[in-house]
Amino acid sequence: MIKKTKLIAATAAVIALSYIISAYIIMQVPEVSIFSLNPQSVSSTVVCNGKLEYADSTKHHSEYNGIVSEVYVSEGDYVSPGDKLYSIEPQASELSKAISQSQMSDYDIELAKNVLSGNTQALDMYDGEGIVFSDSNAVNTENIIEISSKTGGVISDIRVKSGNPVFIGENDITLSEPDKLQAKLEVGENKIGEIKTGQSAEIRCNAIDDVVMSGSVTKIDNVAKQTTTLTGKETTVEVIVDINKGITPQIKPGYTVKCSITVEKKDGAMLLPYDSIKYDDKGKEYVLCYSSGGICKKKNVTTGNEYKNGVEVISGISSNDFIISSPENNYENSFAKIAEEENE
């Protein structure tokens, strides 16, 4: 009876020790989180910087040679068709008519331009018979010529100034559509090959965090140029993005912007998180998959394009595999256990 009791006690001790050892071993097995592949929509972008400017502008050109008497508008003013822009002194307007009607020789025209620009000393060298106007072209010093806007819009550029000369054909004032803006961007030469007209873009102003505008690429310059940045000189190409949505009264031309241009979009892509991929001694990519029995199985993979949320897997695994998300403490044929999710 005593021997039987001792045997039972010994057996119980062995069983208990086995449980303790098993529990200890299980405690030493690393926990892992697993996931399976699901198709998703992905996109890649090129991020670049630039400035906002008016997209649709009309350049107003002078129809007279003359001295500007007074400028009535400032940059940022909104004008309607017929609103006054500036005025010209009458002598200049009559002289411009004579010039435009070819009543003066090239010599007389050059002399007139010198005088109009304030170089009266040119008269001392003049040996001609004088500039002659007909009675119909007589100068009326009391008649100031008012220059009016032919179109409506915002004054975005003024090239005339009171007291300065202006000549026929010169751009004097530029008017722009207030609700039509574009982003002029500088794209580095290493990324310009990915940019194409028609690609969609998201534009954010550095001065306004909560405003997001959208648009599309409408122009890519044919010439590259050197741009000075904080890190030195960079070769860039100018890209224009027309903004078609999201413009608010807060937005102003001249603001600096950051633009994300979507250069690729794909549906049904299988993405692997970057930290789930390991590399063997030959530099080949692989993942560890959780199999029945808690054994980590190695599977070689072929990857493709990289995206914001991971890298696309082309081959090697399927949606039926359970991939270990962070396998830094696991190896091929090692044991692992699935981590229990914590209740919130």
Beta strands, then each sheet from edge to edge (+ up, - down):
strand 1: 31-32
strand 2: 34-35
strand 3: 40-54
strand 4: 57-61
strand 5: 66-71
strand 6: 78-79
strand 7: 84-88
strand 8: 145-148
strand 9: 153-158
strand 10: 165-166
strand 11: 171-176
strand 12: 181-188
strand 13: 200-205
strand 14: 208-229
strand 15: 232-245
strand 16: 256-269
strand 17: 271-272
strand 18: 278-279
strand 19: 285-290
strand 20: 296-300
strand 21: 302-307
strand 22: 310-315
strand 23: 323-324
strand 24: 337-338
sheet 1: 1+ 24+
sheet 2: 2+ 23-
sheet 3: 3+ 12- 15+ 14- 13+ 16- 3+
sheet 4: 4+ 11- 9+ 6-
sheet 5: 8+ 7- 5+ 10-
sheet 6: 17+ 22- 21+
sheet 7: 18+ 19- 20+
end
